[in-house]
Amino acid sequence: MKILVVNSGSSSVKYQFIDMDGEKVLCKGLAERIGISGSRLIHKLDTKKLVLDREMKDHEQALKLILETLTDKEWGVIKDLSEISAVGHRVVHGAERFASSVLIDEEVLKALEENSHLAPLHNPPNIMGILATQKILPNTPGVAVFDTAFHQSMPEKAFIYAIPYRFYQEHRIRRYGFHGTSHRYVSKRAAEILNRDYSNFKVITCHLGNGASISAIMNGRSVDTSMGFTPLEGLVMGTRCGDIDPAIVVYMQESLNMNLKEVYNVLNKESGVLGISQLSSDMRDIEEAAESGNKAAKMALEIYIYRIAKYIGAYTAAMNGVDAIVFTAGIGENSPIVRERVCDYLGYLSVKIDKEKNNSRSKEAIISTPDSKVAVLVVSTNEELVIARDTKEIIEKGLKELNLF
């Protein structure tokens, strides 16, 4: 079974084409600047890279170009589009409706549209990608895999906010959490690496990228996570503020004469390590500047690390212990400095880091010492593989029910 994994953003489409026999990535790429001048397709095949500067007015044109490239004589990996068994779509928000991945039909699409107000920056382009794929490949089944689904196992004490309960009852204002596909993958992978039973395993997963979140996963179920009703809550991120006093929003409006849109823009796009450092949202720039003595960069780095350590402490308490801590995503996989300095706060857990093993990038490894009471790992996240696996499982289940498999 060959599965096309699609991640549609507002002006981009990321894709991977995976042969599930051996789970081999046949090719992958990115269509970017959709609807903007200078749009192009970057297609990677083994060690080769193709860059096509083509106008792409919308997601349909982008996906047509992607599919043309998949069947290209020189750059393609299939002869005909009929070789695509299914399409797995990343969807950011499934709300409470979807606690697992699902075969896409009209009812599911309607529910996704109804959820769009909860993720106005993400769900609409996700839906555009689904509709465009359905138009081009009308006979190819599609599966939606939700960032929020993994966190639907959280108990009420973790997801209910301390505001009048009617806001949850009537408007479903609650903690949803995001990056669920990543947290699910790396927590399972950590159990495999450590040869532990996933159903009897307490792990804290730190997904540290430009957007960042931490999850407490106990016995295979998410019991708490740092992002909330939106991806703005929680850790300090590249440009997002994370946890702040909500009254700051009111103060900015009333005392600084800012309108709600301006405040929202500041908190989402001008804050985080960018806002503190006044330099960059890229952790590589922050680390380099801090090493050179830039005081603002040092402060941004220290605050970033401190917030991660605080959440690890909170989630250790929430699970009454922890067996492993996992670092993943762009910063988690590539910053020895962040990993070491976070773990410096964890002496109360008897965490000990092997500095030599930690001094690596993008490499799966156990970086704690043998006598560390809590294992610390670096695991490369693979959300696309999770999407492909879920898609395969759902399609095969449907075929079995029809006695076709």
N, C-alpha and C positions, 0 to 999 in steps of 0.2 A: 504494500500500500504506500502510495506517494502522496504526501500532504503538503499543501501550500499554507504557510503560516503568514498571516497578514496583520500588521499593526498600523492602523491609519491614524495619523495626526491631522491637525488642521491644515497643514500645507505639506505633508509628507506621507509616504507609505513605505514602511520597512517591511521586508519580506525574507523568508527562508523557505527553501524547498527541500523537504526531508524525505528520504526513503526510509520507511519505518522498519524495513528488513535490515537490521543492523543499526538503525537510527543514525544514518549517515546524512550529513548536510551536503546536498548535491550542488547548491549554489545559494547565494544570498545577495541582498542589495538594498538600495534606498533610492526612492524617487523623491526628490526634494524641490522646494520652492514651487509647489503646485499652485497655479493661479497667480504666480508672481513672475516677473521677468527674470530670466536666467535659470529657468527650471532645467533640471538634468536628472539622468538616471545613472547611478553608480552600481554596476553589476560585478560581483566577484565570483569567479569560477576557479577553484583550487587556489593557486598562487597568482592567477592572472586577474586583471581588473579592466573592465570596460567602462568608459565614461561617455555617455550620449547626451549632448546638449540638444534637447528637444522641448518644444513648447507643450506644456501640459496644463490645459485650462481648468481641469477638474480631476477628481479622483478616478472617474471612468477612463479618461484618457491615460492617466498614469498606470492604471491596472492593465489596460490594453497593451501599453508599451512593455510592461513587465512580462506579460504573457507572450508577447511576440519574441521577447528576448529568451524566454524559457524554451521556445521552439526554434530558435535561430540555428542554422546549420553549423555555424562556427562557435557560438557562445551558449547555445542551448544545451539542455540535458534530457529533453524528451522530444519525440518526433511529432506528437499530436497532443492537444489539450485534453483529450479523453483519458490520458494517462494520469491526470490529476484526480485522485480518488475523492478528495474532500478539501475544504478550505477551513482552517481554524483561525478565528478572529479574536484578537485581544479586545476586550470591552472593559472599560475602567469601572463603571458603576452598574451593579446589578440590584442595588438596594436590598430590601429584605425578601424580594421576590425570588431571587436566585441564590441558593446556597451551594450550587455546583454548576458545572458546565452543562450546556443544553444545546440540542439540535435546534437550529434557527427555523422558525416558521412565522406565519403572519402574526400569530398571537405573541410570540416572543419579540418580534420587531415592534409591535404596538407597546409592549411593556418597556422596551428600551427607550422609546420616544417619550413615554410618560416619566421615565427616570432622568431625562436629560437635564431637568432643572437642578438636579443634585450634582451634576458634573457638566456644566455648560461649556467648558473648554475642551472636554474630552469625549463625552458620549456622542454628540452630533457628528464629529468626523469619523468616529468608530462606525456609526450607522451609515454614513456615506460610503465607507469602504465595503460594508456588507451589501448595500444596494447596488453598488457598481459591479461587484463580483457576481451577484445574482443575475444582473443584466447580461454580462458577458458569458457567464457559465451557468445558464439557467437549469441545467440538469445535474449540476454538481452540488452535493449537500454541503452546508456550512454549519459550523459549530461555534457558539459564543463561549469564551472562557473569561471569567470575570476576575478583576483585581480584588474586588470586595468579597468574593464568595468564601474564601478560606477563613475569613474573620467572622463569618456568621455563627461560628461555634462559641463566640464570646458570651459569657453569662451577663445577665442584666446589670449586675453590680459594676461591670466593666464598660458597658456601652450606654447606659442611661446617664444623661447629664442632670445636674442638680438645678434644673429650671422647672417651672410648672409642668407637671406630667402631661397636661393636655397638649403641649407642643409636640410631644412624642406621639400621643394618641391620634392627633388630628393631622400632623404634618410630618411625622416620622423623622423628627430632628433627634439624632442620636450619633454615637460613634460608629462609623462604618469601617474605617481602616482601608489601607491600600497596599500596593506591592504584594498582595496575597500570593500570587503565583510564584514570585521569587521566594518569599518566606517558606512556602510549602516545599519548594524544590530543595533549597539549601538545608532545611531542617532534616528532611528525609536523607539527603546525601550525607549529612554529618553522622547520622545514626549508622549508615552503611559503613562509612570510613572507620568509625569507632567500634564496629561490630556490636552495636547495641540494638535492643528491641525498641523500635519506634513507638510502640504502644506503651512503653514503660520508660520514658525518656523526657527529661526536662531540659529545654534548650532555649537560649535567647539568641535571636538572629538579628544582626545589625546590617540592614540594607542601606549602605552609605554611598549615595551618588549625589548629583545636583539636587535631586529630591531625596529625602532620607527618612527612614522609619525603622523602628525596633519593635519586635514582637516577642511575646512570651508564649512558648508552645509547649504544652504539657500533654504527654501521652498521645501525640499526633494531632492535637487540637489547639487552635489559637485561643488563648484565654485573655489576652490583652494586646493592644498595639498602640503605638504612639500617635499616628495620624488619626484624625477624628471624623467629624461631619464632612470635612473637606481635607485635602492634603496639606493645609496650612498649619495644622496643629502639630505639636510635638517637638522634634529636634530643631536646632538651628540648621538651616540648609543653605544652598548656594545663594539664593535670592529671597527665600521665604523666612519669615521671622520665627516660626515655631511658637511655643508657648509664650504668651504675654498676658498681662492684666487686660481683660476686655474693656475696662473703663478707659484705656488709652485711646480706643477708637472714638469714644464720645468726646474725650478731651481734644483730639485732633480736629474733630468736626466743629465743636463749639468754641474752643479757644484759639485754634489756628486757622479757622475759617476754611477748612478743607471739605469738599463734598465727598459723599460716600465712595464714588468711583475713584477719586484721588487717593483716599485712604487705602482702599482695597489694592490699588496699584502699588503703593508704597510697601504694604505688608507682603505682597506676593513677588514683586519684581525688583524692589530696591533695598530689601532688608537682608537678613542672613549674614553670611561672611562678607558679602559684597558691601552691605550697609555698614558693618562694623569697621572693616578694613579701609573702605573708600578706595579700594584698589581693584578687586577682581572677585568673581564668584567661583573661579577655578582653584581648587585646593592646591594644585601644583604651584600656582603663582603665589598663593598665601604662604606655603611652606618655604619657598625660595626667598620671599621677602622677609619672613620672620627670621630665617637663618642669617640674613644680611643685616638684621638689627632694626627692621621696621617695627615700631612699637604698636601701631594699629593692627598690623598683620599678626603680631604675636598675640595680641589680645583676642583677635578673631579666632585664631587657632585654639587658644586656651578655652574660650567660651564654648566653641564647637565640641571639643573633647570632654569638657566638664559636663555638658548636657547629656552626652552619650553615657558617661559613667553614672550619672544620676538615674537615668532610666534603667540601666542594668541593675542597679541596686534596688530600685522599686520593683522590678519584675522578678528578681530573686526572692524578694519578700512575698510577692503575689503567688508564687509557686511553692513557697516554703523550701527553697533550695534550687540549685541548678547543676546540671551535669556537664553542660557544654555551652560555650559562647562562640558564635560564628560571625565572621566578618565577610561581607560580600558586596557586590556592585563596584562601580568605578573607583571610589575612594577606599572602600573596605578591602578590595582586592589589590590595590596598588600603592597604598600608603603605609609603609612600615612605621613611620613616625606616629600617625594617628593610632594605629593598633597598639604600639608599645605604650604610649602615653595614656591611653584609655585603661590599659591593664595595670598601669602604675597605681591607679585608684583602687584596685581590686585585691589589695593585700589581705583584707578581712575574709576573702574567699580562698586564701592561700593559692592565688593564681601566680604562676611563675612562667615567664616567657623565655624561650630559647632565642636569643638575639640573632644568632646566625640563621636559624630557620625562618625567623621573622623578616630577615633582610632580603625579601624577594617580592616580585610583582607578578600578578596574574598567574599564580601557581598554587594549585590545590595542595594544602599542607596542614599538618598539625604543628602549630608553632609554640605550644606549651611544652614544658619539660616533663619527663616521665613522673616526677614527684609532685607535679601540680595537681591539686585536689579537684580543680575544674579544668576540663580540656578546652583549649582555645584553638579554633581552626580558621583557615581561609578557604572558602569554597566559591568557585566561580559560578555565578548564577546562570541559569539557562531557562528563561521563561518560555522561549520558543519551543524547546523540547517538551515542556509541560503541556503547552497548548497542543502540540502535535500528538502527544500521548493521550490526552483527554479526547481529542477529535477521533483518533483511531478507535478508542474504547467505545465511544458513543456510536460511531458508524457500524462497528462490528456487532454491537448489541442490537441495533436496529435490523441488521441483515439476518441475525439469528432469529429474531422474532418473526421475520418474514420467511424463515427457512431457506434463506439464500446464501448462508455462510456455513 
